[in-house]
């Protein structure tokens, strides 16, 4: 209608349309990807603690690939993350995808331990159930050709899967049961393994333990030479130490705060409570996962009743402190002036 206001088409609008049609990130179209690539190392080290060496190796390899100094037919990058459980291998892959603004695709290799299960990735052969559905992996890459692809706990997969990966790492293509090709040239392929975790947790004989050497030997024993030869890098993650645990406590409490924001509840932690959680949640052989469980049990369980039926039902704030061997909780409900303190005996008090 002549009286309607006409909207001006901007460069940003064109970028969004091209991004949607070409199935690539809008940032890649705009060219600002280089800015975020320059800051990638800093961004990852702010969210992943204690793995600076591993992150530096990963970022260097990604930058090298983006500069065009990679195998001409290979993916953007092919990496094997090795190390103990709970130290941030999967989290690094997630944060890498977020920092580059690309899709994150994860496959748990424990679902592909049997020979017939591997066919689900590229589609069932003719005559079998699911032949007309295509492959899970090939469909995912065709839908998101720019992505970070994580194959979690790769050592659990059937050996046939490694034959498929050799082709992907060599030529960046994979053909499904219907003859359709998936292009992996713009995919960052990351595989994680706990190989060497037991060796890293054991004390070596002598004054110093060559933990990296023991981990490398475990990886060599598990993966074939032709597989390791096609990797851009094998990146070893270190076990977490007690010094880092307080920083991880802050990160996990911040994640809890995001969840509580929907209920208009704020949470704060005293330095003593932070130290208490870090000390009791530290188990070197299990990484950060025991700390997450401890926070869920100690903090989450204490807040549950108050959020549903008590002083935080309509919002408010909670201050967590420590007294003796237990955490204390000081609540201030929305619209209430009086503060109420509620000490809760810890299930893990020492």
C-alpha positions in Angstrom: 0.0 0.0 0.0 1.4 3.5 -0.8 0.9 4.6 2.8 2.9 1.7 4.2 6.5 2.4 5.4 9.0 0.6 3.3 11.8 -1.2 5.1 15.3 -0.6 3.8 17.2 -3.8 3.1 20.6 -3.6 4.8 23.8 -5.5 4.4 23.0 -7.4 7.5 19.7 -8.6 6.0 21.5 -9.8 2.9 24.1 -11.6 5.1 21.3 -13.5 6.9 19.6 -14.6 3.7 22.9 -15.7 2.1 23.8 -17.5 5.4 20.5 -19.4 5.4 20.7 -20.4 1.7 24.3 -21.4 1.8 24.0 -23.0 5.3 27.1 -21.2 6.6 27.4 -18.9 9.7 26.4 -15.3 9.1 29.7 -14.3 10.7 31.6 -16.1 7.9 29.7 -14.1 5.4 30.4 -10.8 7.1 34.1 -11.5 7.5 34.1 -10.7 11.2 35.1 -14.3 11.8 38.7 -13.2 11.8 38.2 -11.0 14.8 36.7 -13.9 16.8 39.4 -16.2 15.6 42.0 -13.8 16.9 40.4 -13.8 20.3 39.7 -17.5 20.3 42.6 -18.4 22.7 41.5 -15.8 25.3 37.9 -16.8 25.1 38.5 -20.5 25.6 41.0 -20.0 28.5 38.4 -17.8 30.3 35.9 -20.7 30.3 38.1 -23.8 30.6 40.5 -23.8 33.5 43.9 -25.7 33.9 44.2 -26.7 30.2 46.1 -23.7 28.8 48.6 -25.9 27.0 45.9 -28.0 25.3 43.9 -25.0 24.3 46.9 -23.3 22.8 47.7 -26.4 20.7 44.1 -26.5 19.5 43.8 -22.8 18.7 47.2 -22.9 16.8 46.0 -25.8 14.7 42.6 -24.2 14.0 44.3 -20.9 12.9 46.8 -22.8 10.8 43.9 -24.5 9.0 42.0 -21.2 8.5 45.1 -19.7 7.1 45.0 -22.3 4.3 48.0 -24.3 5.6 46.1 -27.6 5.9 45.7 -30.6 3.8 44.0 -29.5 0.7 41.3 -32.2 0.9 41.0 -32.7 4.6 38.6 -31.2 7.2 39.3 -27.9 8.8 40.9 -29.9 11.6 41.1 -33.4 13.0 42.0 -33.7 16.7 42.2 -36.4 19.3 41.6 -35.2 22.9 43.2 -37.6 25.4 43.2 -37.4 29.2 41.3 -38.3 32.4 37.6 -38.0 32.8 36.0 -34.8 33.9 38.8 -32.4 32.9 37.0 -30.5 30.2 37.6 -32.4 26.9 33.9 -32.2 25.8 33.5 -28.7 27.2 36.3 -27.4 25.1 34.6 -28.7 22.0 31.3 -27.0 23.0 33.0 -23.7 23.8 35.0 -23.9 20.5 31.7 -24.1 18.6 30.2 -21.3 20.6 33.2 -19.1 20.1 33.2 -19.6 16.3 29.3 -19.4 16.2 29.0 -22.7 14.4 26.7 -25.7 15.0 27.8 -28.2 17.6 27.1 -31.9 16.7 27.9 -34.7 19.2 27.8 -38.4 18.8 28.3 -40.7 21.8 30.4 -43.7 20.6 29.0 -46.0 23.3 26.0 -46.3 21.0 28.1 -47.7 18.2 29.9 -50.5 19.9 28.4 -53.2 17.6 29.0 -53.7 13.9 25.4 -53.3 12.9 25.1 -50.0 14.8 27.9 -48.4 12.7 25.7 -48.6 9.6 23.3 -46.1 11.3 25.9 -43.3 10.7 25.8 -43.7 6.9 22.5 -45.5 6.5 21.3 -49.1 6.4 22.1 -51.1 3.3 19.3 -52.1 0.8 16.9 -54.6 2.2 17.3 -53.6 5.9 15.0 -51.6 8.1 15.8 -47.8 7.8 17.2 -47.9 4.3 15.1 -45.0 3.2 16.1 -42.8 6.2 19.7 -42.0 5.3 22.6 -41.9 7.8 22.7 -40.0 11.0 26.2 -38.6 10.5 25.9 -37.8 6.8 22.5 -36.1 7.3 23.8 -34.0 10.1 26.8 -32.8 8.1 24.6 -32.0 5.0 22.3 -30.0 7.3 25.2 -28.2 9.1 28.3 -28.3 6.8 30.0 -25.7 9.1 30.2 -27.3 12.5 32.2 -28.8 15.3 31.7 -32.5 15.2 32.4 -34.4 18.4 32.8 -38.1 18.6 32.8 -38.7 22.3 34.8 -41.6 23.8 35.9 -42.9 20.4 37.7 -45.9 21.9 34.3 -47.5 22.6 33.3 -47.5 18.9 33.4 -50.6 16.7 36.7 -50.9 14.7 34.7 -50.5 11.4 34.0 -46.9 12.4 37.8 -46.1 12.2 37.8 -47.2 8.5 35.0 -44.6 7.8 37.0 -41.9 9.7 40.1 -42.6 7.6 38.2 -41.5 4.5 36.7 -38.5 6.2 40.2 -37.3 7.4 41.8 -38.0 4.0 39.2 -36.7 1.5 36.5 -34.9 3.6 33.7 -36.8 2.0 31.3 -39.6 3.1 28.7 -41.2 0.9 25.5 -42.6 2.5 23.4 -45.6 1.4 21.6 -43.5 -1.2 24.7 -42.2 -2.9 24.5 -38.7 -1.4 27.8 -37.2 -0.4 28.4 -35.2 2.8 31.2 -32.6 2.6 33.4 -32.4 5.7 35.8 -29.7 4.4 34.4 -27.0 6.8 34.0 -29.4 9.8 36.3 -29.4 12.8 36.4 -33.1 13.8 37.2 -33.7 17.5 37.4 -37.2 19.1 37.8 -37.7 22.8 39.3 -40.7 24.6 40.0 -41.6 28.2 43.0 -43.7 27.0 45.8 -43.2 29.4 43.6 -42.0 32.3 44.5 -45.0 34.4 48.2 -44.5 33.6 48.0 -40.9 34.5 46.3 -41.6 37.9 49.0 -44.1 38.9 52.2 -42.9 40.5 55.3 -43.6 38.4 58.3 -45.3 40.0 61.1 -42.8 40.7 61.3 -39.2 41.7 59.3 -37.8 38.8 56.6 -39.4 36.7 56.6 -39.1 33.0 52.8 -38.8 32.8 52.8 -37.4 29.2 55.0 -40.3 28.0 52.7 -42.9 29.7 49.6 -41.2 28.1 51.3 -41.2 24.7 52.0 -44.9 25.0 48.4 -45.7 25.9 47.2 -43.8 22.9 49.6 -45.6 20.6 48.5 -49.0 22.0 44.8 -48.2 21.4 44.9 -46.5 18.0 46.4 -47.8 14.8 49.3 -45.9 13.1 47.3 -45.1 10.0 44.6 -43.4 12.2 47.1 -41.4 14.3 49.0 -40.4 11.1 45.9 -38.6 9.8 45.3 -36.5 12.9 46.3 -32.8 12.9 47.2 -33.1 16.6 46.8 -35.4 19.6 46.1 -33.0 22.5 46.7 -34.3 26.0 44.6 -32.8 28.9 46.1 -32.6 32.4 44.4 -33.8 35.6 42.9 -31.0 37.6 44.7 -29.7 40.7 43.3 -28.3 43.9 44.3 -24.7 43.1 41.9 -24.6 40.2 38.9 -26.0 42.0 37.8 -22.6 43.5 37.6 -21.1 40.0 35.5 -24.0 38.9 33.2 -23.5 41.9 32.7 -19.9 40.8 31.9 -21.1 37.3 29.4 -23.7 38.5 27.7 -21.3 40.9 27.4 -18.8 38.0 25.6 -21.6 35.9 23.3 -22.2 38.8 22.6 -18.4 39.0 21.5 -18.5 35.4 18.9 -21.2 36.2 17.7 -19.3 39.3 17.3 -16.0 37.4 14.0 -17.4 35.9 12.6 -17.5 39.5 14.1 -14.0 40.3 16.5 -15.5 42.8 20.1 -14.3 43.3 22.8 -16.4 44.9 26.1 -15.3 46.5 28.9 -17.3 48.0 31.3 -16.3 50.8 35.0 -17.0 50.3 34.8 -19.6 53.1 32.0 -21.5 51.4 33.9 -21.4 48.1 36.9 -23.0 49.8 34.7 -25.5 51.6 33.1 -26.7 48.3 36.4 -26.8 46.5 38.1 -28.9 49.1 35.3 -31.5 49.4 34.6 -31.7 45.7 38.2 -32.4 44.7 38.9 -35.9 43.6 41.9 -35.9 41.2 41.0 -39.1 39.4 37.4 -37.9 38.6 38.0 -34.3 37.6 35.3 -31.7 38.1 32.3 -34.1 38.1 32.3 -34.8 41.9 32.3 -31.1 42.5 29.2 -30.7 40.3 27.4 -33.5 42.2 28.5 -31.9 45.5 27.0 -28.5 44.6 23.8 -30.2 43.4 23.5 -32.1 46.7 24.6 -29.3 49.1 23.3 -26.2 47.4 20.6 -27.5 45.1 18.9 -29.7 47.7 18.9 -26.9 50.3 17.3 -24.4 47.9 14.7 -26.8 46.5 12.2 -26.6 49.4 12.6 -22.9 49.7 12.1 -22.4 45.9 8.9 -24.5 45.9 7.2 -23.8 49.2 9.4 -21.5 51.3 11.0 -18.1 51.4 12.2 -18.0 47.8 8.9 -19.0 46.2 8.3 -15.5 45.0 12.0 -14.7 44.4 14.6 -13.2 46.7 18.2 -13.8 47.5 20.4 -16.4 49.4 23.8 -15.9 50.9 25.8 -19.1 51.4 28.4 -19.2 54.1 30.2 -21.8 56.2 30.2 -22.5 59.9 32.3 -25.3 61.2 31.8 -28.3 59.0 28.5 -27.2 57.4 27.2 -24.6 55.0 24.8 -21.9 56.2 22.1 -20.3 54.1 20.8 -16.8 54.8 17.6 -16.2 52.9 15.8 -12.9 52.1 12.5 -13.4 50.4 11.1 -10.9 48.0 9.0 -8.3 49.9 10.3 -9.5 53.3 12.6 -7.3 55.5 13.9 -9.9 58.0 16.7 -12.1 57.1 16.6 -15.7 58.3 19.6 -18.0 58.7 19.3 -21.7 58.3 22.3 -23.9 58.9 22.2 -27.2 57.2 24.3 -30.1 58.3 26.4 -31.4 55.4 26.2 -35.0 54.3 29.9 -34.8 53.7 31.0 -33.0 56.8 34.4 -33.9 58.0 
